[in-house]
Amino acid sequence: MDFVSVNRFRDNLKAFVEQAASNHTPLKVTRRSGEAFVVMSADEWEREQETLYVLQNSSLMRQLAESAATHTQGTGYTPKEEEINEITRL
């Protein structure tokens, strides 16, 4: 994560916001007092929220662990050809 002082951020606000939005790279802005805040694109923020939701949901984490285990063992679900075709037609 890049970081910048609040003064530099303020002086170049448009450029830094455009960079965060187009590159999906969060920017940490630090204040004189040492406090900081992060500027990031809305898409990136939504992805972070979804990840946090999954990580905090024990049922979803259990499903992921079971799926990874069956995949590793080669015993997981194998879709039929018509199911694959339906998915790849998107």
Contacts in CASP RR format, 6 or more apart in sequence:
PFRMAT RR
TARGET T0000
AUTHOR 0000-0000-0000
METHOD contacts of the structure
MODEL  1
MDFVSVNRFRDNLKAFVEQAASNHTPLKVTRRSGEAFVVMSADEWEREQE
TLYVLQNSSLMRQLAESAATHTQGTGYTPKEEEINEITRL
1 25 0 8 1.000
1 26 0 8 1.000
1 27 0 8 1.000
1 28 0 8 1.000
1 38 0 8 1.000
2 25 0 8 1.000
2 26 0 8 1.000
2 27 0 8 1.000
2 28 0 8 1.000
3 27 0 8 1.000
3 28 0 8 1.000
3 29 0 8 1.000
3 30 0 8 1.000
3 36 0 8 1.000
4 16 0 8 1.000
4 27 0 8 1.000
4 28 0 8 1.000
4 29 0 8 1.000
4 30 0 8 1.000
5 29 0 8 1.000
5 30 0 8 1.000
6 29 0 8 1.000
6 30 0 8 1.000
6 31 0 8 1.000
6 32 0 8 1.000
9 16 0 8 1.000
9 27 0 8 1.000
9 29 0 8 1.000
9 39 0 8 1.000
16 27 0 8 1.000
16 39 0 8 1.000
17 39 0 8 1.000
19 25 0 8 1.000
19 27 0 8 1.000
20 26 0 8 1.000
20 27 0 8 1.000
20 39 0 8 1.000
20 40 0 8 1.000
20 41 0 8 1.000
21 41 0 8 1.000
22 41 0 8 1.000
24 40 0 8 1.000
24 41 0 8 1.000
24 43 0 8 1.000
24 44 0 8 1.000
25 40 0 8 1.000
26 38 0 8 1.000
26 39 0 8 1.000
26 40 0 8 1.000
26 44 0 8 1.000
27 38 0 8 1.000
27 39 0 8 1.000
27 40 0 8 1.000
28 36 0 8 1.000
28 37 0 8 1.000
28 38 0 8 1.000
29 36 0 8 1.000
29 37 0 8 1.000
29 38 0 8 1.000
29 39 0 8 1.000
30 36 0 8 1.000
31 37 0 8 1.000
40 48 0 8 1.000
54 60 0 8 1.000
54 61 0 8 1.000
54 64 0 8 1.000
55 61 0 8 1.000
67 76 0 8 1.000
70 76 0 8 1.000
70 77 0 8 1.000
79 87 0 8 1.000
END
